[in-house]
Amino acid sequence: MSDAASDSVYLRAAGVSVLLDLPHPDPGPPDQHRPRRAPAFLHWGADLGPTPPPAVAFSPPVTHSGWDDPVAPPVVPAAADGWRGRAALRGSRGGADFSPRWRLVEARVHVPDGGNTGNGGGCGGTVRLDLADEAAGLALAWHLELSVTGVVRVTATVRNTGATPYQLAGLEVSLPVGAAARELMDLTGTWTRERHPQRLPFAQGAWVRAGRHGRTGHDAPTVLCAGDEGFAHRSGRVWAVHLAASGDTEVVAERLPDPSRRLGGGELLGAGEIELAPGEEYRGPTLFGAYADAGLDGIAAAFHRWVRARPNHPATPRPVILNTWEAVYFDHDLTALTELADVAADIGVERFVLDDGWFGHRRHDRAGLGDWWVDPEAWPDGLGSLIEHVTGLGLEFGLWVEPEMISPDSDLARAHPDWISGPGHGRMPASWRQEQVLDLVNPDAYAHVLGALDALLTEYPIAYLKWDQNRDHTELGHAGRPSARAQTAAGLALMAELKRRHPGLEIESCSSGGARVDLAVLEHTDRVWASDSNDALERQTIQHYTGLLLPPELVGAHIGPPTAHSSGRTHALGFRAVTALFGHLGLEWDVRLTDPAERDELRHVIGLYRQHRALLHGGVTVRADTDGTGLSVHGVVAPDAGSALYAVVATATSPDASPGPQPLPGLDPGALYDVALVDPLHPEPPDFHAPTDPAAGHAAEDHTVKERRAPAWLPRVPGISGAALAAVGVTLPVLNPEQALLLHVQRTGSVSA
């Protein structure tokens, strides 16, 4: 595999390493008959130490009934190199030039000062490979970065260097995973039930997740994982990828008989959607990769480190939000909304968001999208009076918009029916929620929406836009050609331009709840709405697996009304509060209807959020492996492991009479800690030793237990080591389903030698 005409490229960072074997660049002239080795991707995974193994150690055998030369795992998979899996590039030039044979023209490697040797674990680096097939008239630039956080990013760009158009069918990037990867896990879901895990064996063949939504989708895989059989949160080697794309996508896990294994993906392009003119190029979306040798918590930690290191990551404390949707729906009234703002300010809310219903003739969801002017019927004097009242209370003001959509029943659609995106011939796509897609590829339509929103943001002190996108995109077309990719790009460009014109503006990515959650839209937004479900039980899973990619401060989590509108399920305030604490906290509830005791409880939970906000939004997310117990134990540990906040959640009945000790992972094994029970709603912890009589006060009401005597350590146990808490933990009271406890852990000293 490696010879005098090749070089190894080795990058290391944060316990991860990448090893490539590159032939020396071939200066030409091109000779299609001369044997040529392709760049090989030998390793992505565990850190191999300061000195990489020689590339020859990875050389595959030549088997019977196989190629006459070894076929190494490719950097850019191509049939011309003997690769029998999915090719990176798919397309042709009118049927010709369908199978490029890449020649390495130039390799550029950059390693920051400090290098990748020594005991420090390395500092990452970048690799750019320029490849060409002159006969086919194609050039490809492949770029890999291993960041200091241990996250890999891979992109590819193809350029048409020929004299005639090239019809692109697809461009994928992929990463190799170890032969130990025997099991796959990704996510799926539907409206109000996003991001639920599904597992299957990593068998020979391809597991393809195609998303034809024009958005990420409620059923998006989000993070595709391959790992040791039975990998869990705290155990097992895991390789994971995320495709940063907000439109139609394809994410793939492929295992060949040789037995290569790869994870990758790219945009899902429509027939004839991309035709490259001579000199034109196409850049595919970025594939993010993370590796961990101790389970899914390591994957989450790597992604969280990378996300938090972005220059556009929110730098200010995440304000407590009140969103008006489940309080008033379309029934907008100045008096009612000022009363709602008064109560919100009184209990500690910091941002007031007026949801759908303020514009056009938007008295219901069947009309008005596209008419981005204040509705004089609902707001005869404009929004100024409400905004002045809200900001006068010391709250920021936010507003709901859905700029990428248009209602057929709108002034805009009646004036410009040709601005509705569709397949042509005067036919509209199937209706979804009585709305269609506004053709933002049309420069006039784009300019109209940009101008309307810019005027609104100029007239009013609006700090925040809840940016919704409430339908799947189907049959998108512009000027008779498919336009799904261009439509997605235009929507993101609209966000970027508004933020450029209005510095400090924050945008929330909402899409019928959680149907647009990806790292592409987060280049232009400041948080995501994880789901339209405020059902705290559903939210336990939704927020859990959204957190595999995103840290808590980017995930909107609201306390809804006692009975969830999406499910009809009723929960106590304590359960709803503990669930929402582990995200970007908000309220979506008509708090005018709360009594004085409930308002005191809401003040307390908001105060608790503020008290621990820096920990929750800057710490390391951890989860204990508790499958089969009916419990979920998760928490956030400070970066220095000096403190932590854990939630113990009963999601179902347990097969055991009592839960027994439950571990609290992620702490310093050599430190001593106090573990204290915290009541999310009251200053004093609940009294589990009091009689469980409904007349006994808040302890019995919010923390009913199925036991005669609670564990003796409650409400506090001092001086227990981090090692003991991780290995054994603490015994817990018997909880009813859909109850939760909150535990605060504080370092008090060190374990004696």
Secondary structure, DSSP 8 states (H G I E B T S, - for coil): ---TTEEEEEEEETTEEEEEEEE--------TTS-----EEEEEEE---SS---GGGG-----TTS-SS----BSS--GGGT--S--SEEEEBTTBS-S---EEEEEEEE--TT-S-STT--B-EEEEEEEEETTTTEEEEEEEEE-TTS-EEEEEEEEE-SSS-EEEEEE-EEEE--TT--EEEEEEEETTEEEEEEEEE--SEEEEEEE-SSS--TT---SEEEESTT--SSSS-EEEEEEE-SSSEEEEEEE-SS--EEEEEEE---TT-EEE-TT-EEE--EEEEEEESS-HHHHHHHHHHHHHTSTTS--S----EEE-HHHHTT---HHHHHHHHHHHHHHT--EEEE-S-SBTT-SSTTS-TT--SB-TTT-TT-SHHHHHHHHHTT-EEEEEE-TTEE-SSSHHHHH-GGGB--SBTTB----BTTBEEB-TTSHHHHHHHHHHHHHHHHHS---EEEE---S---S-EETTEE-HHHHHHHHHHHHHHHHHHSTT-EEEE-BTTBS--STTGGGT-SEEE--S---HHHHHHHHHHHTTTS-GGGEEEEE--SB-TTT--B--HHHHHHHHHTSEEEE-S-GGG--HHHHHHHHHHHHHHHHHHHHHTTSEEEE---TTTTEEEEEEE-TTSSEEEEEEEE-S--SSSS--EE---SS-TTEEEEEEEE-SSSSS---TTS---GGG-HHHHH--BS-SS--TTTTEEEEEEHHHHHHT-EE---B-TTEEEEEEEEEEEE---
